[in-house]
Amino acid sequence: MRHVLLLAAALAAAVPAVQAAETSLPALMRLLPQPQPGSQRPGQVILAYARPDLLAGQSGPTATPGASRAEAVTAAAPAALGNIALGQLEDWPAVSGFDFDAIEALVLLDTGPVPNAVRLLAGARMPGLQALAAPLAARGFAPRRIAGQEVLARGADNAPNFPFRAPGDALGGSLGLSLRYAVPAAGVLVATREDATMAAALGAAGAGRSLADVPELRALARTSAGGPEARDLAQALVFVTAPQVMVPDLTGRPEDVARRLRAEMLDTDTLPSPPPWAFAMLSERRDAQGIVTRLAIAYRDRAPAVAAAEAMAARLAAMPPAPGIGAARQEVVDGAAEGILVAAIEARQPPGTQETLLRVITGRHYNGAPTPMTIGAVPRAAFAR
């Protein structure tokens, strides 16, 4: 317990009281490190962002602790929830030191080979290290310094810690995985599983090495479906370049499968391809008028940006329509970051739609089917499945 008291004393003067946290993606990207060179895989989702408060239809913090938003958030199934233990939410406060409703925004960033990831949890009621020290001491956490900053850490890099397993370990899961916690800004908790990744995260801000210092990523975040500075963004995925990979659809009766594959092989009407790209974003905004999904690709020249917007619109029109979807709008946005143009299309669906366009396109991507952002010529027939 002595080390807990020492940490509390050290932090008392260094960490201000938690205030309303900055939860927008552009702001949180300033606290995230850039991925390791050469670590990105074609088609990989390197960043997933979600706003549990907006997905639940309630902007900002809840008045009291709890898990009142869990049902709505899990129904939306944002990728940013990946690897978070959701089975015992009532145990989170005692075991993890915070409650589910304290999370207004969360980010999952892959920085290298698994499990080298960084997770950010942000919200006005997210506790600082001083408040976390006592409850986490029983879970094996002790104060340390990484990159010159105070952290709470448990275990060796990327290791299970079986003696400290407990229901309600939000980020450690059923294995009591090693974790490092830091608070780089008021109301923001950063978590990693190893020292080097935490050091990279803590050293990113203000050093020109943050995710926000990549012009293409900064432009995509600022022009997402979330409006000015993405403050109304409900969720987003960032992809790295994906060469065309098509997996035959073999579901259904054999005669139907054969007919479908024959049509795709013989179809000479190929839809135009977006020019090659390095980063693309799929994002979603939710409001009283509906759900707006936006597909965006960053370029450094106008001609490919214009071609990409036209190609994505044509491909979306060739896909089976998502429920209630309206006509797509296309545009090319200048000036979101120096030298970057963003090609984008977006479409609206009615409020409460479960089969959202974001979910449809994500499913197609992971199943190997072509999407509006797929690079390479694709037969029109392939988009019909």
Secondary structure by P-SEA (a helix, b strand, c coil): caaaaaaaaaacccccccccccccaaaaaaacccccccccccccccbbbbccccccccccccccccccaaaaaaaaccccccccccccccccccccccccccccbbbbbbcccccbbbbbbbcccccccccccccccccbbbbbbcccbbbbbccccccccccccccccccccccccccccccccccbbbbbccaaaaaaaaacccccccccccaaaaaaaaaccccccccccccccccccccbbbbbbccccaaaaaaaaaaaaaccccccccccccbbbbbccccccbbbbbbbbbbccaaaaaaaaaaaaaaaaaccccccccbbbbbccccccccbbbbbccccccccccccaaaaaaaaaaacccccccccccccccccc
